[in-house]
Amino acid sequence: MTDTEMETEEPAAVWTKADVRKLLSAMKSQIPQKEAMYSYARGLKTMNWEEVAFLPFSPQACKQKWNDIFKKMRKVRTLTELIVEAEDDFSLLELATGDGASQPPKPPISGYNLFCKEMTNSMKHIPASKYLKVWSQHWRNLSQKQKDGYSSRCRQLKIQYAADVKEYLKQLTEKEQQQYLITNNIKIAKRPKVKFTGEPKMPSR
């Protein structure tokens, strides 16, 4: 390596836990709903790393970080399921070599994914390749009341997530808030303005 090359070479950016979470969130947002249950190999082909990448990491660096995470995970899953597992498994975040000041809240999972996550704990004896089939069969066997229970829990998670997002945004600058909302496809409802049309009417006696 020449002296010139040594002078121009820049150190690799350090991945913090917040960066890993941001990467996973960006990847998940790139998966169209109709492709959510594609196999891993097929789903990964649709991933646009140019859209996933964020500073200071290049598309190639983001792809490589995902490959590092993927090596520690079970392989026979859909891409969507793998990303959700990575978000929930804090041991995978140990791949981050730095530590951010704060971490953004995790988006809530759906009622069905909540059901699958709970079932997984009792499926150690079942090959991972059969997970999707088992989940689907057990879900169909649930009563409507049981399914509504998972939907209700999902709504509570969404309410808590909305509150956590508002708290997290207080730590950011206005520019950072806008970037976070755009990256995570979050819309904050604006409070309706109260209009006064005139003096209130006196009650009739």
TORKE-595845 format. One record per residue (C-alpha): residue in three letters; z, x, y. Coordinates in steps of 0.05 Angstrom, whole numbers. Layout:
# residues N
<kese res="ALA" w="Z" u="X" v="Y"/>
...
This chain:
# residues 205
<kese res="MET" w="0" u="0" v="0"/>
<kese res="THR" w="-19" u="29" v="68"/>
<kese res="ASP" w="26" u="33" v="130"/>
<kese res="THR" w="-16" u="-21" v="163"/>
<kese res="GLU" w="-6" u="-68" v="105"/>
<kese res="MET" w="69" u="-55" v="105"/>
<kese res="GLU" w="72" u="-72" v="179"/>
<kese res="THR" w="34" u="-138" v="173"/>
<kese res="GLU" w="67" u="-163" v="108"/>
<kese res="GLU" w="114" u="-222" v="122"/>
<kese res="PRO" w="175" u="-238" v="79"/>
<kese res="ALA" w="170" u="-301" v="36"/>
<kese res="ALA" w="203" u="-363" v="65"/>
<kese res="VAL" w="270" u="-381" v="33"/>
<kese res="TRP" w="276" u="-449" v="0"/>
<kese res="THR" w="339" u="-488" v="18"/>
<kese res="LYS" w="364" u="-549" v="-19"/>
<kese res="ALA" w="340" u="-592" v="39"/>
<kese res="ASP" w="271" u="-561" v="32"/>
<kese res="VAL" w="269" u="-577" v="-43"/>
<kese res="ARG" w="288" u="-649" v="-29"/>
<kese res="LYS" w="234" u="-653" v="25"/>
<kese res="LEU" w="183" u="-626" v="-24"/>
<kese res="LEU" w="200" u="-678" v="-77"/>
<kese res="SER" w="199" u="-734" v="-26"/>
<kese res="ALA" w="131" u="-711" v="0"/>
<kese res="MET" w="103" u="-707" v="-70"/>
<kese res="LYS" w="128" u="-777" v="-87"/>
<kese res="SER" w="97" u="-806" v="-24"/>
<kese res="GLN" w="29" u="-778" v="-46"/>
<kese res="ILE" w="27" u="-819" v="-111"/>
<kese res="PRO" w="-10" u="-885" v="-102"/>
<kese res="GLN" w="26" u="-946" v="-132"/>
<kese res="LYS" w="-31" u="-958" v="-181"/>
<kese res="GLU" w="-23" u="-887" v="-208"/>
<kese res="ALA" w="53" u="-887" v="-211"/>
<kese res="MET" w="55" u="-890" v="-288"/>
<kese res="TYR" w="0" u="-840" v="-301"/>
<kese res="SER" w="16" u="-784" v="-350"/>
<kese res="TYR" w="41" u="-719" v="-319"/>
<kese res="ALA" w="-24" u="-680" v="-328"/>
<kese res="ARG" w="-67" u="-737" v="-300"/>
<kese res="GLY" w="-18" u="-752" v="-243"/>
<kese res="LEU" w="-14" u="-679" v="-222"/>
<kese res="LYS" w="-90" u="-676" v="-214"/>
<kese res="THR" w="-86" u="-729" v="-159"/>
<kese res="MET" w="-33" u="-689" v="-120"/>
<kese res="ASN" w="-59" u="-667" v="-52"/>
<kese res="TRP" w="-19" u="-604" v="-38"/>
<kese res="GLU" w="-50" u="-598" v="31"/>
<kese res="GLU" w="-15" u="-664" v="49"/>
<kese res="VAL" w="49" u="-645" v="12"/>
<kese res="ALA" w="58" u="-578" v="47"/>
<kese res="PHE" w="103" u="-570" v="107"/>
<kese res="LEU" w="123" u="-510" v="150"/>
<kese res="PRO" w="140" u="-456" v="135"/>
<kese res="PHE" w="112" u="-466" v="65"/>
<kese res="SER" w="39" u="-463" v="46"/>
<kese res="PRO" w="6" u="-513" v="-3"/>
<kese res="GLN" w="6" u="-457" v="-55"/>
<kese res="ALA" w="80" u="-443" v="-44"/>
<kese res="CYS" w="97" u="-517" v="-52"/>
<kese res="LYS" w="56" u="-521" v="-116"/>
<kese res="GLN" w="91" u="-459" v="-143"/>
<kese res="LYS" w="160" u="-486" v="-126"/>
<kese res="TRP" w="144" u="-551" v="-164"/>
<kese res="ASN" w="121" u="-509" v="-224"/>
<kese res="ASP" w="188" u="-472" v="-222"/>
<kese res="ILE" w="225" u="-539" v="-222"/>
<kese res="PHE" w="180" u="-568" v="-276"/>
<kese res="LYS" w="195" u="-511" v="-324"/>
<kese res="LYS" w="268" u="-534" v="-327"/>
<kese res="MET" w="252" u="-606" v="-342"/>
<kese res="ARG" w="231" u="-648" v="-402"/>
<kese res="LYS" w="155" u="-649" v="-405"/>
<kese res="VAL" w="137" u="-716" v="-437"/>
<kese res="ARG" w="146" u="-759" v="-375"/>
<kese res="THR" w="102" u="-790" v="-322"/>
<kese res="LEU" w="97" u="-750" v="-257"/>
<kese res="THR" w="136" u="-805" v="-220"/>
<kese res="GLU" w="193" u="-801" v="-270"/>
<kese res="LEU" w="196" u="-725" v="-267"/>
<kese res="ILE" w="202" u="-727" v="-191"/>
<kese res="VAL" w="258" u="-779" v="-194"/>
<kese res="GLU" w="295" u="-736" v="-246"/>
<kese res="ALA" w="289" u="-675" v="-202"/>
<kese res="GLU" w="319" u="-713" v="-143"/>
<kese res="ASP" w="378" u="-736" v="-185"/>
<kese res="ASP" w="392" u="-670" v="-221"/>
<kese res="PHE" w="432" u="-625" v="-174"/>
<kese res="SER" w="426" u="-567" v="-224"/>
<kese res="LEU" w="352" u="-565" v="-208"/>
<kese res="LEU" w="368" u="-556" v="-135"/>
<kese res="GLU" w="401" u="-490" v="-152"/>
<kese res="LEU" w="330" u="-463" v="-152"/>
<kese res="ALA" w="338" u="-464" v="-77"/>
<kese res="THR" w="359" u="-395" v="-52"/>
<kese res="GLY" w="388" u="-418" v="14"/>
<kese res="ASP" w="432" u="-475" v="39"/>
<kese res="GLY" w="415" u="-521" v="97"/>
<kese res="ALA" w="466" u="-548" v="146"/>
<kese res="SER" w="456" u="-620" v="121"/>
<kese res="GLN" w="415" u="-657" v="70"/>
<kese res="PRO" w="375" u="-721" v="80"/>
<kese res="PRO" w="395" u="-782" v="38"/>
<kese res="LYS" w="357" u="-796" v="-26"/>
<kese res="PRO" w="313" u="-858" v="-27"/>
<kese res="PRO" w="339" u="-911" v="-75"/>
<kese res="ILE" w="305" u="-922" v="-142"/>
<kese res="SER" w="278" u="-989" v="-165"/>
<kese res="GLY" w="317" u="-1038" v="-209"/>
<kese res="TYR" w="273" u="-1020" v="-269"/>
<kese res="ASN" w="283" u="-945" v="-258"/>
<kese res="LEU" w="358" u="-956" v="-251"/>
<kese res="PHE" w="356" u="-991" v="-319"/>
<kese res="CYS" w="316" u="-934" v="-350"/>
<kese res="LYS" w="363" u="-882" v="-322"/>
<kese res="GLU" w="423" u="-917" v="-353"/>
<kese res="MET" w="388" u="-925" v="-420"/>
<kese res="THR" w="369" u="-852" v="-423"/>
<kese res="ASN" w="442" u="-832" v="-432"/>
<kese res="SER" w="444" u="-869" v="-499"/>
<kese res="MET" w="376" u="-845" v="-524"/>
<kese res="LYS" w="392" u="-774" v="-544"/>
<kese res="HIS" w="370" u="-788" v="-615"/>
<kese res="ILE" w="302" u="-815" v="-593"/>
<kese res="PRO" w="243" u="-767" v="-582"/>
<kese res="ALA" w="225" u="-761" v="-508"/>
<kese res="SER" w="153" u="-781" v="-525"/>
<kese res="LYS" w="178" u="-851" v="-543"/>
<kese res="TYR" w="220" u="-863" v="-481"/>
<kese res="LEU" w="168" u="-904" v="-443"/>
<kese res="LYS" w="158" u="-951" v="-503"/>
<kese res="VAL" w="233" u="-960" v="-515"/>
<kese res="TRP" w="247" u="-973" v="-441"/>
<kese res="SER" w="192" u="-1025" v="-437"/>
<kese res="GLN" w="214" u="-1061" v="-501"/>
<kese res="HIS" w="287" u="-1065" v="-480"/>
<kese res="TRP" w="269" u="-1087" v="-409"/>
<kese res="ARG" w="227" u="-1145" v="-437"/>
<kese res="ASN" w="286" u="-1166" v="-480"/>
<kese res="LEU" w="333" u="-1173" v="-420"/>
<kese res="SER" w="348" u="-1242" v="-395"/>
<kese res="GLN" w="326" u="-1260" v="-324"/>
<kese res="LYS" w="399" u="-1259" v="-303"/>
<kese res="GLN" w="406" u="-1188" v="-327"/>
<kese res="LYS" w="342" u="-1167" v="-291"/>
<kese res="ASP" w="367" u="-1201" v="-228"/>
<kese res="GLY" w="430" u="-1160" v="-234"/>
<kese res="TYR" w="390" u="-1095" v="-231"/>
<kese res="SER" w="350" u="-1123" v="-172"/>
<kese res="SER" w="415" u="-1140" v="-136"/>
<kese res="ARG" w="441" u="-1069" v="-147"/>
<kese res="CYS" w="376" u="-1042" v="-121"/>
<kese res="ARG" w="382" u="-1083" v="-57"/>
<kese res="GLN" w="452" u="-1055" v="-47"/>
<kese res="LEU" w="426" u="-984" v="-55"/>
<kese res="LYS" w="372" u="-998" v="-3"/>
<kese res="ILE" w="424" u="-1024" v="46"/>
<kese res="GLN" w="466" u="-962" v="35"/>
<kese res="TYR" w="405" u="-918" v="41"/>
<kese res="ALA" w="386" u="-949" v="108"/>
<kese res="ALA" w="457" u="-936" v="134"/>
<kese res="ASP" w="455" u="-864" v="108"/>
<kese res="VAL" w="387" u="-852" v="142"/>
<kese res="LYS" w="415" u="-876" v="209"/>
<kese res="GLU" w="473" u="-828" v="202"/>
<kese res="TYR" w="428" u="-771" v="183"/>
<kese res="LEU" w="381" u="-783" v="242"/>
<kese res="LYS" w="439" u="-773" v="290"/>
<kese res="GLN" w="441" u="-700" v="270"/>
<kese res="LEU" w="367" u="-689" v="289"/>
<kese res="THR" w="330" u="-680" v="353"/>
<kese res="GLU" w="282" u="-736" v="374"/>
<kese res="LYS" w="222" u="-694" v="350"/>
<kese res="GLU" w="256" u="-680" v="283"/>
<kese res="GLN" w="272" u="-754" v="276"/>
<kese res="GLN" w="199" u="-774" v="285"/>
<kese res="GLN" w="176" u="-721" v="236"/>
<kese res="TYR" w="227" u="-743" v="184"/>
<kese res="LEU" w="209" u="-816" v="191"/>
<kese res="ILE" w="134" u="-802" v="185"/>
<kese res="THR" w="142" u="-754" v="126"/>
<kese res="ASN" w="185" u="-804" v="87"/>
<kese res="ASN" w="145" u="-865" v="109"/>
<kese res="ILE" w="207" u="-899" v="139"/>
<kese res="LYS" w="203" u="-953" v="191"/>
<kese res="ILE" w="264" u="-968" v="233"/>
<kese res="ALA" w="269" u="-1041" v="256"/>
<kese res="LYS" w="276" u="-1049" v="330"/>
<kese res="ARG" w="328" u="-1096" v="358"/>
<kese res="PRO" w="296" u="-1158" v="389"/>
<kese res="LYS" w="305" u="-1164" v="464"/>
<kese res="VAL" w="346" u="-1223" v="488"/>
<kese res="LYS" w="310" u="-1264" v="542"/>
<kese res="PHE" w="347" u="-1309" v="591"/>
<kese res="THR" w="304" u="-1366" v="614"/>
<kese res="GLY" w="352" u="-1393" v="667"/>
<kese res="GLU" w="420" u="-1421" v="678"/>
<kese res="PRO" w="453" u="-1451" v="616"/>
<kese res="LYS" w="456" u="-1526" v="615"/>
<kese res="MET" w="522" u="-1560" v="625"/>
<kese res="PRO" w="546" u="-1600" v="565"/>
<kese res="SER" w="540" u="-1676" v="576"/>
<kese res="ARG" w="605" u="-1714" v="583"/>
